[in-house]
């Protein structure tokens, strides 16, 4: 059936003129209200105000204007249902065949406002209600929820002489229900947040598709990346498309990078595990030190710099095969050097901030949710339990190692010297095996145990792990307390004149 009447009510008023021209050409009557009505009249097109159409004035400061039987009966009636048609005739109602609506900008209001009353007033009620009505009745009604859909609608109207195809209406209906669900999920999240409800009875997740990826962890798996925001706060400035594994490594690297001191720190990640970290103040030395921790694993890995990359470092980075380089921007000369590698992905993470929210892991039909482990460590979070006390330098080194350790897959052991990792053992079912791996890497690559400290992500169940570390040259150990053999470990530390510091919290990463 030809579209005869359209209802237009939009917050986003761009690109209306070309659409209005096509509607005029097809002799479509337009109903509108508020700012949209004024905009249509300003563009010199005919339009009937909603209050005139319904013969009912807007009330409650505009809260009630489109919530009227004449509007919703016009949208919801089945055109081939005799009872529906009779109801329309009795009430002197008419069909509304096209609904063009987008909602009050609730997301923008949240991002730019903390005033609760203003946020509440930006919860759209009438708009989503009309969209749901039109989407439900897609067999007879076309629903448009974004200005980006205007060109498609124009094509349909031109192709079908003022009508639209069922396939088009059905597809737009799917999108419309997604829009209302997304909109409601943001409102639900907001109320969960202001009531401090992390785990409500029902959890609604929302996200915007950033891109479909070539494949998942393996070529036979499908994959895509979504963001809770309209766009991600990292920007790819060069290189071929990122993969699922690239993104997984990028987020692992950024979690560590953004926990390091401002404008300092190089992190090298392979398979979501750090294989080298340094926070030396000189940026070139920081990278070289991180690389020296495990140069074999660094090959084909990801480098994340918590600072701006300049020419000198770019020249050094260009010597190694790297999948991705992340930085807080790149200077012009660095970009020229690194862009010579066509496949190298460059990521600007200047605007990336770690959100202290909830972490989700999904398996089958189940979703595990927990708060993020983003605690900023201070000396108050630790207790010195050995007779020998750490120097301020040793304590800084211990806290640095412990911070890196919590981002290593359990069981995790990190050896560090002068706030640089020199050996990392990860992902073992035995903590003693992780100790051996970390020690072997140190002996293989750095051959130095100067000011050597060790961090463990959980307590040592037996003395053997601590003994192995001390035999390798470790002078100070930091670990969570909680083992039934804590006293034995403290005794062993005192017997070997080793610094032992207990963390008040455990930091597994499974």
N, C-alpha and C positions, 0 to 999 in steps of 0.2 A: 504494500500500500504506500501511496505517496505521503511524504511527511507534510502535514498541513500546519501543525503548531509546535513551536519549540519553546522550552523554558530555559533561560540562560541566567545563571547566578554564579559568578566567579570572583575569587579573590585575586587570581592572576589574570589581569586584563590585557595582556599582550597578545598581538596577532589576531585580534577580533575582526578587524576590518575586512580581510579577504573572505573570511567565513560568512560574515554578514552580507557581503555582496552576493555570494552564491545562494544564501537563503532568500534574499530579496528576489533574485532571478527566478527562483523556484516558487515564489509567492508564498513563503512560509510566514505565518503570523508568529511574532516574537513576544513572549511574556518575560518580564524581568522585574528586579526590585533594587532598591538602595543604590549603592555605588555603581553596580553594573548597568542599571537603568540609565543613570546619568551619563555613563561612558557611551552607551549605545546612542543616546540622543545627541551627545557631543559629536559623535562620528556621523551624524545626520542620517540615521536610519529610524524607521518607524518602530515603535515599541509600546506595548501596553504594560502599565505597572501592575504588579501582583495584586495590590489592594483594590485596584479598579476591576481586575479580572474576577477576583473572589467576592467583590463588594463587601470586603471586610478589612478595616484599617489594621495596620501594624500596631501591635501592643507590646507592653513590657519592654520598652526601649529597644524594640527590634528583635527581641528574643522570639516572638511569635509573629511570623509573616507568611511563610510558605507551608506551615503546619495546618492545612485546611483541607476538608473533604473534597472540595472542587479540584484542588491540585492533585491529590493522591488518587482520587477516583479516576481522574483523567489519565494518570500514568498507569495505574494498576489494572484497569479493566481489560478483560480478554475480549478482543474484537469479534470473536466468533461465538461468544457465549450470550444466548438470548436474555438470560436473567440479568447479566451485567449491562447489556444494552438498554434493557427496560429501566434499570436503576438510573442510568445516565439520563434517559428521556424524562423520567419523573422529576428528577432533581435539576433538570436543565443544565447538565454538565456536558463537557465536550472532551474529546481525546487530546492528550498531549503526547506527541509521537517522538519527540527528541528532547532529551534532558542533557544540558551542558552545565556541569557543576564542578568546581573544585573548592576545597574547604578552607576555612579560616586557617591561617598559617601557625598552627599550634607548635610545630617543631621549631620554627624560627623564634616564636615567642619564648619558648623554653631556653633557647640558646642565648637570648639577648635580654632576658628579664627574670627577676627573682620575686616580683610582686605577685603574691598568690591570687589576689582578686583579679588582676589583669590576665593572669594565666587561665583562670576559670572562665572569664568572659570570652577567651579565644578558643573555647571548646565548641566546635560547630555541632549543632543539633539538626537543624533543618536540612543542611546540605547532604550529610550522610544519609538522612532519612529518604530524601528524594532519589539519591543514587541507588540505594538498596531497592527501592520500589521499582525503578526503571530497570535495574539489573535483573530483578526477579522476573519481570515481564518482558525479557529480551526478545521473545517471539514477535512482539508487536512494537517494542520501543527501543530506540537507539540511545545509549548512554555514553557520554564523553566526560572523562574526568581529568584531562590534561590538555593544555594548549598544544602539546606536541602531537596530539591525535587529530588536530584540525585538518592537516593536509590530507590524511587518509579519508576523513569524512568528506572533504570536498571531492576527492577522487570518486568515492562511492556515489555521491549525489549526481555527479556529472555522468558517471557510467550507467547508473540505473534511473536516470531522468527524474531525480527528486526523491528516490527511495534508497534503501540500503539493503544489502544481502543478509540473509540469516547467519551465514558464517561470520560475517563482520560483527553483527550484533552479539552473537554468542561469545566471540573472542573478547569484545569490549566489556561484556558482562563479567567474564572471569577477572579481567583487570580491575573492574569497578569493585567487586567484592574484596579483592586483594587490597585495594586502596582503603576501603572502610575498615578492614581488619587491621591494617597497618596503623591507621589513624587511632583506632581504639586501643591498640597495644601500647602506643606512646602515652596515652592518657592513663592506662592501667599502670605503666611503669612509673609515671609521675606520682600517682597516689601511693604506690608501694614505697617509693623513695621518701615522701614526706611523712609517711606513717612508720618508717623504719621496718618495713616488712620485706625481708630478703627472700623468704620462702612462703609465698602465698599458697592457698589451696589449689589454685590453677595458675600456671605460668604461661604467659603469652610472649613469644619471641618474635622480633621483627628485624628485617634487614633489607638493604637495597643491593641489588645485583651490581657488582662492580664489573665483573667480566666472567665469561665462561672460559675455563682454562683448557689447554690442549688435551690434558688427561690428568688423572689423579696421581697417586704415588707410583702407579704402574700404568702402562699404556692401555690396558683393558678396563681401567676405571674412569668413570666420568667425574668431572670436578668443576666447581665454580667458587668464586669468592664473593661474599656479601659483607656489607658494613652496616652497623646500626645507625650510622650517619648517612647523609645523602652522598657523601664521598669520603674517601680515605684521607687521613692526614699525612700520608707519605706520597711522594710524587716520583714516578719513574721519568727520568730526564734523558735516558739513552738506553739502547739495547733492545734485544728481541723480547718477545712476550715472556712474562714470568710464569713459572710452573707452580703446581701445588707444593712441591718440595721446596722450591725457592721461597715461597711465602712462609712456609713453616720455619725455615731457617732464618728468614728476615725477622720474624716476630721473636724468635728465640734470641737472636743477636740484639735486637732493640731493647728487649726486657733487661738485658745486662747493661748495655750501653747507657740507657737512661737512668740506671741506678748509680752510675759513677759520678765523680765530681764534675761540676760544670766546666765545659771546654777541655775535658781531659778524658783519655781512655780509648784504647783500641781493643776490639773484641774480634777474634776469629772463630767462626762457627762451622762445624761440619756435622751434618745429620742431626741438627738441633742441639748439639752438644758443644760447649766451648772447648777449643783445643789450644787456646792461648789468649791471655788477657794481660794488659799492662796499663797502668795509669801514670807512667812517667810524664813529666811536664813537657819535655821536648817531643813534639808529635812524631817526628821521624824515628826517634829512639823508642818511643812507645810502640810503634808498629814493628820495628825490628825485634824488640824484646818479646812481644806477643808471638811473632812468627817463630822465633828461636825456640819457644816452648815445645813445638811439635811441627816442624816444617813439612814433614811427610803428610800429616793430616790436613795441613793448611792448603795443600794443592787441590784446586777445584772447590774450595770452600767459599765462605762469605766473610768479608771484612767490614766491620762496622766501626766507624770513627765518630766519637762523640765531640766532634769539632769540624771546622771547615777545612777541606783538603786543598792544599796549595801545590804549586809546581813541583817542589822538591820531593814531596811524598808521592805525588802522582807518578813521577819517574821511577820510583822504587816499586810502587804497586804494579806498574806496567810490565815488570820483569817476570811476574808470576801469573800462572793461569788461575784466574779467580772467576767464579760465576757471577757474583754480585758485590758491588761496593756501595756501602751506605755511609752518608756523611751529613753533617749539618751545613749543607751546600758545598759547592765546588767553585773555586775561582776560575777565571776565564782560561788561564794557561793550563790549569789542571784538566779542564774539560777538553781542551784541544788534544792533550796527550792521551787521555783515557778513551776518547771517542774514536781513536784510531782502531780500537778493537771493536768491531761491529757487533759482536755477540755479547760483549760485556754489558751487564745491566748496571746502571747507575741510579741510585735512589737518594733523593733529597728528603731527609727526615727532620728538617729544621723545625717543623710544626708538630712533630710527633710527641705526644705526651702519654705516659702510662696512666690508664684509667683505673682507679682503685674501686673496681666494681666486682662483678661476678664472672667466674670462669665456667664455661660450659663444655662438657665432653659428652657426645652422644654415641650410643651403641644400640643398634636395632631400634626398638620403640622406647628406649629409656634414655634419660638425660641426667647425667651427674652434674651438680652445680655446687660450687664452693666459692668463698671469697678468695681474692688473689693474695699471694704471699709477697707483699710489697713493703713489708716493715722496714723502716729506715733504722739501721743499727746505730746505737750509741753505747758508750762504755757501761751505761746503766743496765743494759740488757744482758750483761755477762758477770760472772762471779769468778774471781781468781781463787782457786782451791789448792794450789801448790805453795810450798814454802818459798820457792824463788818467785819473785814478782817480775812481770814483764816490764821492760822499759817502754816509754811512750812510743818509740819507733816500732818495737815488737808488737805492741798492742794494735797499732795502726795496720801493721802487716797481717796480724791475725784476723782483724775485722774485715780487711780486704779479701783475704782467702775465704772466710766464712760466707761473705756475700756472693762470691763466685760459686762456691760449693753448692749453695741452695738452688743454683740454676743448672747444675749438672745432674744427669739422670742417676737415680739411686741404684746401688749404693755408691756414694760419691766421696772421693778423697781428692783434695787439692793441696799441692805443695807450692809455696810461694816464697819469693825472696825479693825484698825491696819493692813491694807492691806490684810484683809481676809474677805470673804463674810460671813455674818451672817443671811441673809434672801434674797431670790430671788422670785419675782413674775413675771410670764411670760405668754404670749399667751392669754391674756384676751382682750375682746372687750372694756372693760372699764379700764382706767388707775387707777381709784380709787380702782377697784377690785384687780388689781395687787399690789397696795400699801397694801391692807388688807392682801393678801396672804403672801407677804414678811414679814410683821409685825408678822403675826400669826406663821410663820415658825421660826422667831427669838425667839419669846416668848416660843415656844414649845421646841426648841432644844438648844439654846445657853443661853437664859435668861440673856443676857448681852447687855447693850447699852453704854458701855464705848467708848468714842471718836467716837460716831456713826455718820456716814454720809449716804446720800442717793443719788442715781443717777437715772435719768430718761432718756430713749432713745429719747424722744421728749418733747415738752413743755407741761406744765399742762394747760388744757383749763379753769380750774376753780381753785379757792383757796383751795377747799375741799381736794384735794390729798396732797398738801403740809401741810395743817393743820393736817391731819391724821398722817403724818410722824413725824411732830414736837411733836405731843401729845405722840408718842411712844418713844421719847427720841432723835430723830435726831437733831443734832446740826449744820449740814451743808448740803446744797442741791446743786447738780449740774444738770443742765438741759439745753437743747437748748432753745434759745429765739425764739420769733415769734408769741406768743399768743397775741390776742387783750387785754388780761387781764394781761400782763406782769407787768404793773405798779402796779396793785392790789397785785400781788404776791410779788413784791419787797417791797411794803408797809407793807404787813403782815410779811415778814421776818424781817424787821426792828422793827416792833412792838414786835416781839418775840425774838429779839436779836439773830437771826439765820443767819449764813453765807449763802449767795446765790450767786452762780457762774453760769454765762450763757456761754454755748458753742456757738461758731460761726457756728457750723455745726450740722445738725440733723443726727441721726444714727438708723433709723428703721431697723429691720430685720424681714421681713414678712415670 
